[in-house]
Amino acid sequence: MEANRTFLNAMVRKYNQPSFIATDPIAIPHRFQDKPNIEIAGLFAALFAWGNRNTILQKCTELIHRMDGNPHQFITQSSDTDLKQLEGFAHRTFNDTDLLYMVSFLKHWYGKHHSLETAFLLGVKPEHETVEHGLNAFRSAFFSLPHVPKRTYKHIASPIQHSACKRINMYLRWMVRNSNSGVDFGIWKQINPAQLICPLDLHVQRTALKLGLLTRKQSDWKAALELTQNLRKLDPKDPVKYDFALFGLSVNKAI
């Protein structure tokens, strides 16, 4: 365990750097300075984060352009005529039907709340070990509007579906962790970084298995919990900082 801690801490220092940002989906919210736009651009970037990373960045850029460069203003002030600018948008299995529902939810939420953090706080409490209940609460809130398109449900994962929830956990990492290197934003203050769950994708899973931090072969919620529990042994206050090391080691074929 001590050998893993020393090695992975060194890899965090190596990969948790501003140079990491340019080719990663987190580059999209880094284009903004204000909290609502960081939250909204970050959510889209996280939900689009599967497949080729260049394509992810291109599609996020296209969407921001369609929203006149200001997603928060466009969403909260858009008319039915404005929404026609979103017609025809698609990224992999996410299409304009999903997008228009997502815009309607965000318009509804920001009409009543100052931040998306409150949607997660419906479930996560300070005494909870993890954000599990917060992820379930967010999905419930997201699909609380009438007439949700059936096809859109697949785009928001939660532990109830036994999903590893990689994209939502990554989004929470961006919003909650206060990265001294300037990678993560740390703009959400009511969720404790110690409660976060490590985003589990193919790269993170591959490295974690090789290092003995994970034994479960299925990429599901139980695996995400197992990995995070082992990472807490290395740093109980900030276990998901190791996401950088686990991901970077695999992408760069360094292990």
Beta strands, then each sheet from edge to edge (+ up, - down):
strand 1: 90-91
strand 2: 94-95
sheet 1: 1+ 2-
end
